[in-house]
Amino acid sequence: MKVYYRRDHRIPRVPLEENIDMLIAHASKKYVLIYSIIKECGLRPVEVASSTLNEIDLEKGVLSIATAKHGSPREH
């Protein structure tokens, strides 16, 4: 017996920037930093969680993040 899957063709729900900013405004100091980095750099939560201090260059203001999908590092 062959199993068939039905794929829903729905447009993904993307939150408004106002709602994201409200979430950041009501978060604790630790999460304000994390959520802001995710929002501004477009990072995945796993990329932020696995990042280290060596990947941050404060002089240049650059983040060098290894991707979660084992691709080449990105700089933001």
C-alpha positions in Angstrom: 0.0 0.0 0.0 1.5 3.3 -1.1 1.1 6.3 1.3 0.2 9.6 -0.2 0.8 12.9 1.5 -1.2 16.0 0.8 0.8 19.2 0.7 -0.8 22.4 1.8 0.1 25.4 -0.3 -0.3 28.1 2.3 1.6 31.4 2.5 3.8 31.4 5.6 2.7 33.7 8.4 5.4 36.3 9.0 5.0 38.5 12.1 5.0 42.3 11.7 8.1 44.2 12.7 6.0 46.1 15.3 5.1 42.8 17.0 8.7 41.7 17.0 9.8 45.0 18.5 7.1 44.7 21.2 8.4 41.2 22.0 12.0 42.5 22.3 10.9 45.5 24.4 9.2 43.2 27.0 12.0 40.6 27.2 14.8 40.4 29.8 18.2 41.9 29.1 19.6 38.6 28.1 16.9 37.9 25.6 16.8 41.5 24.2 20.4 40.9 23.0 19.6 37.5 21.5 16.3 38.6 19.8 17.9 41.7 18.4 20.8 39.7 16.9 18.3 37.3 15.3 16.2 40.1 14.0 19.0 42.3 12.6 21.2 39.5 11.2 18.6 37.0 10.1 20.2 34.2 12.0 18.6 31.0 13.1 18.2 30.4 16.8 20.6 27.4 16.6 23.2 29.6 15.0 23.1 32.1 17.8 23.1 29.3 20.4 26.2 27.7 18.9 28.1 30.9 18.4 31.2 31.7 20.5 33.0 34.9 21.5 35.7 34.1 18.9 33.2 34.7 16.1 32.5 38.3 17.2 34.9 41.1 16.1 34.0 44.2 18.1 36.5 46.4 16.3 35.0 45.8 12.9 31.5 45.3 14.2 31.2 41.9 12.4 29.7 38.6 13.3 31.2 35.5 11.5 28.6 32.8 12.0 29.0 29.2 10.9 25.7 28.2 9.3 23.5 25.6 10.9 23.4 23.7 7.7 27.2 23.2 7.6 27.7 25.7 4.8 30.4 28.4 4.6 30.4 31.0 7.4 28.5 34.2 6.9 29.5 37.6 8.1 27.0 40.2 9.3 
